[in-house]
Amino acid sequence: MAETGLNQNRNRDYDPMVGRYLQGDPIGFEGGSLSLYEYAKANPLTCADPSGEGIVNCGRAVSNLIKATGRLATKVAASLNCDSPLDKGHRDAIKEAATNLREALSLVQAHCADYEGAAAAIAAGLAVLGAAGDLLAFAAA
C-alpha cells in the first residue's frame, strides 16, 4: 500500500513508522504475544516476520550466515592447500558445509535482505559457494 506508507501482511496492515500492526492479530493470543498489535516481539529493528508465520531474528540469521560462510571457506582453503587429490572425506565435508550455507543464505535472502550487513554477507556466501562448486567440479573431472 505504497500510497499510505503501510505494508500489507496478509490479514493486517503494518505501520513501519509506529512499528506495529493497525489491526489485532487474527489468531488472537494464540500467536504467543501479550499484545495483539505487536510485530516481531516488539523488536522490528532486529527481527522480522514478513509472512506472519514466525519471527526471524535477522541479527542472528546474518551472524549464522557469516559463520556458515567462514566454515565453508575454511574447508575450501584447507582442500586447496593439500598436495593430494581431494578425497571423499574432504568432498563430503565441503558438501555438508555448502548445504548448511545454502540454508543460511535462503533464510537471510527470504526474510532479512534489508537488514544491516545482510547484502555483504549474502555476496560473500554466494562467492564462497561458487568457489566450493568449482573445486568439487574440478575434483570430479
LOMAR-433504 format. One record per residue (C-alpha): residue in three letters; chain; x, y, z. Coordinates in nm, 2 decimals. Layout:
% residues N
['ALA'; 'A'; [X; Y; Z]]
...
END
This chain:
% residues 141
['MET'; 'A'; [0.00; 0.00; 0.00]]
['ALA'; 'A'; [0.26; 0.25; -0.12]]
['GLU'; 'A'; [0.02; 0.55; -0.12]]
['THR'; 'A'; [-0.04; 0.51; 0.26]]
['GLY'; 'A'; [0.31; 0.40; 0.36]]
['LEU'; 'A'; [0.16; 0.09; 0.52]]
['ASN'; 'A'; [0.27; -0.27; 0.45]]
['GLN'; 'A'; [0.00; -0.52; 0.39]]
['ASN'; 'A'; [0.10; -0.85; 0.55]]
['ARG'; 'A'; [-0.18; -1.09; 0.45]]
['ASN'; 'A'; [-0.45; -1.01; 0.71]]
['ARG'; 'A'; [-0.32; -0.69; 0.86]]
['ASP'; 'A'; [-0.17; -0.36; 0.78]]
['TYR'; 'A'; [0.17; -0.28; 0.94]]
['ASP'; 'A'; [0.28; 0.07; 1.00]]
['PRO'; 'A'; [0.66; 0.09; 0.98]]
['MET'; 'A'; [0.67; 0.44; 1.14]]
['VAL'; 'A'; [0.50; 0.31; 1.45]]
['GLY'; 'A'; [0.65; -0.04; 1.44]]
['ARG'; 'A'; [0.32; -0.23; 1.49]]
['TYR'; 'A'; [0.01; -0.35; 1.32]]
['LEU'; 'A'; [-0.30; -0.14; 1.29]]
['GLN'; 'A'; [-0.53; -0.44; 1.34]]
['GLY'; 'A'; [-0.52; -0.71; 1.61]]
['ASP'; 'A'; [-0.37; -1.05; 1.54]]
['PRO'; 'A'; [-0.64; -1.26; 1.37]]
['ILE'; 'A'; [-0.55; -1.56; 1.57]]
['GLY'; 'A'; [-0.57; -1.37; 1.90]]
['PHE'; 'A'; [-0.34; -1.45; 2.18]]
['GLU'; 'A'; [-0.25; -1.79; 2.02]]
['GLY'; 'A'; [0.03; -1.60; 1.84]]
['GLY'; 'A'; [0.22; -1.60; 2.17]]
['SER'; 'A'; [0.23; -1.23; 2.23]]
['LEU'; 'A'; [0.07; -1.03; 2.51]]
['SER'; 'A'; [-0.02; -0.76; 2.26]]
['LEU'; 'A'; [-0.25; -0.83; 1.96]]
['TYR'; 'A'; [-0.08; -0.54; 1.77]]
['GLU'; 'A'; [0.28; -0.62; 1.82]]
['TYR'; 'A'; [0.52; -0.70; 1.53]]
['ALA'; 'A'; [0.82; -0.93; 1.57]]
['LYS'; 'A'; [0.82; -0.94; 1.95]]
['ALA'; 'A'; [0.82; -0.56; 1.96]]
['ASN'; 'A'; [1.17; -0.56; 1.81]]
['PRO'; 'A'; [1.13; -0.46; 1.44]]
['LEU'; 'A'; [1.49; -0.34; 1.42]]
['THR'; 'A'; [1.64; -0.69; 1.46]]
['CYS'; 'A'; [1.35; -0.92; 1.40]]
['ALA'; 'A'; [1.13; -0.98; 1.10]]
['ASP'; 'A'; [0.80; -1.17; 1.04]]
['PRO'; 'A'; [0.71; -1.09; 0.68]]
['SER'; 'A'; [0.48; -1.39; 0.64]]
['GLY'; 'A'; [0.32; -1.37; 0.98]]
['GLU'; 'A'; [0.42; -1.73; 1.03]]
['GLY'; 'A'; [0.71; -1.69; 1.26]]
['ILE'; 'A'; [0.97; -1.45; 1.38]]
['VAL'; 'A'; [1.32; -1.45; 1.23]]
['ASN'; 'A'; [1.59; -1.27; 1.44]]
['CYS'; 'A'; [1.78; -1.11; 1.15]]
['GLY'; 'A'; [2.08; -1.03; 1.36]]
['ARG'; 'A'; [2.12; -1.39; 1.45]]
['ALA'; 'A'; [2.04; -1.51; 1.09]]
['VAL'; 'A'; [2.31; -1.28; 0.94]]
['SER'; 'A'; [2.56; -1.39; 1.20]]
['ASN'; 'A'; [2.48; -1.75; 1.13]]
['LEU'; 'A'; [2.53; -1.68; 0.75]]
['ILE'; 'A'; [2.87; -1.53; 0.82]]
['LYS'; 'A'; [2.97; -1.83; 1.03]]
['ALA'; 'A'; [2.85; -2.08; 0.77]]
['THR'; 'A'; [3.04; -1.88; 0.50]]
['GLY'; 'A'; [3.36; -1.90; 0.72]]
['ARG'; 'A'; [3.32; -2.27; 0.78]]
['LEU'; 'A'; [3.29; -2.35; 0.41]]
['ALA'; 'A'; [3.57; -2.11; 0.31]]
['THR'; 'A'; [3.80; -2.28; 0.57]]
['LYS'; 'A'; [3.72; -2.62; 0.42]]
['VAL'; 'A'; [3.78; -2.50; 0.07]]
['ALA'; 'A'; [4.11; -2.33; 0.16]]
['ALA'; 'A'; [4.23; -2.64; 0.35]]
['SER'; 'A'; [4.15; -2.85; 0.04]]
['LEU'; 'A'; [4.34; -2.62; -0.18]]
['ASN'; 'A'; [4.65; -2.64; 0.05]]
['CYS'; 'A'; [4.66; -3.02; 0.02]]
['ASP'; 'A'; [4.92; -3.18; -0.20]]
['SER'; 'A'; [4.70; -3.49; -0.25]]
['PRO'; 'A'; [4.38; -3.51; -0.46]]
['LEU'; 'A'; [4.05; -3.42; -0.29]]
['ASP'; 'A'; [3.94; -3.74; -0.11]]
['LYS'; 'A'; [3.58; -3.85; -0.04]]
['GLY'; 'A'; [3.60; -3.73; 0.32]]
['HIS'; 'A'; [3.70; -3.37; 0.21]]
['ARG'; 'A'; [3.44; -3.37; -0.06]]
['ASP'; 'A'; [3.17; -3.48; 0.18]]
['ALA'; 'A'; [3.27; -3.22; 0.44]]
['ILE'; 'A'; [3.26; -2.95; 0.17]]
['LYS'; 'A'; [2.92; -3.07; 0.05]]
['GLU'; 'A'; [2.78; -3.06; 0.41]]
['ALA'; 'A'; [2.92; -2.71; 0.47]]
['ALA'; 'A'; [2.77; -2.60; 0.14]]
['THR'; 'A'; [2.43; -2.73; 0.23]]
['ASN'; 'A'; [2.44; -2.55; 0.57]]
['LEU'; 'A'; [2.55; -2.23; 0.39]]
['ARG'; 'A'; [2.26; -2.26; 0.14]]
['GLU'; 'A'; [2.01; -2.29; 0.42]]
['ALA'; 'A'; [2.15; -1.99; 0.60]]
['LEU'; 'A'; [2.15; -1.79; 0.27]]
['SER'; 'A'; [1.79; -1.89; 0.20]]
['LEU'; 'A'; [1.67; -1.77; 0.54]]
['VAL'; 'A'; [1.85; -1.43; 0.51]]
['GLN'; 'A'; [1.75; -1.37; 0.15]]
['ALA'; 'A'; [1.39; -1.45; 0.22]]
['HIS'; 'A'; [1.34; -1.26; 0.54]]
['CYS'; 'A'; [1.63; -1.03; 0.62]]
['ALA'; 'A'; [1.77; -0.89; 0.29]]
['ASP'; 'A'; [1.73; -0.53; 0.41]]
['TYR'; 'A'; [1.90; -0.59; 0.75]]
['GLU'; 'A'; [2.23; -0.41; 0.80]]
['GLY'; 'A'; [2.52; -0.62; 0.67]]
['ALA'; 'A'; [2.29; -0.87; 0.50]]
['ALA'; 'A'; [2.39; -0.77; 0.15]]
['ALA'; 'A'; [2.76; -0.81; 0.21]]
['ALA'; 'A'; [2.70; -1.14; 0.39]]
['ILE'; 'A'; [2.49; -1.27; 0.10]]
['ALA'; 'A'; [2.75; -1.17; -0.15]]
['ALA'; 'A'; [3.03; -1.34; 0.04]]
['GLY'; 'A'; [2.82; -1.65; 0.09]]
['LEU'; 'A'; [2.74; -1.67; -0.28]]
['ALA'; 'A'; [3.11; -1.62; -0.37]]
['VAL'; 'A'; [3.23; -1.90; -0.14]]
['LEU'; 'A'; [2.95; -2.13; -0.26]]
['GLY'; 'A'; [3.08; -2.07; -0.62]]
['ALA'; 'A'; [3.44; -2.14; -0.52]]
['ALA'; 'A'; [3.33; -2.47; -0.35]]
['GLY'; 'A'; [3.13; -2.57; -0.65]]
['ASP'; 'A'; [3.42; -2.50; -0.88]]
['LEU'; 'A'; [3.65; -2.71; -0.65]]
['LEU'; 'A'; [3.41; -3.00; -0.64]]
['ALA'; 'A'; [3.37; -2.99; -1.02]]
['PHE'; 'A'; [3.74; -2.98; -1.07]]
['ALA'; 'A'; [3.79; -3.27; -0.83]]
['ALA'; 'A'; [3.53; -3.48; -1.01]]
['ALA'; 'A'; [3.69; -3.42; -1.35]]
END
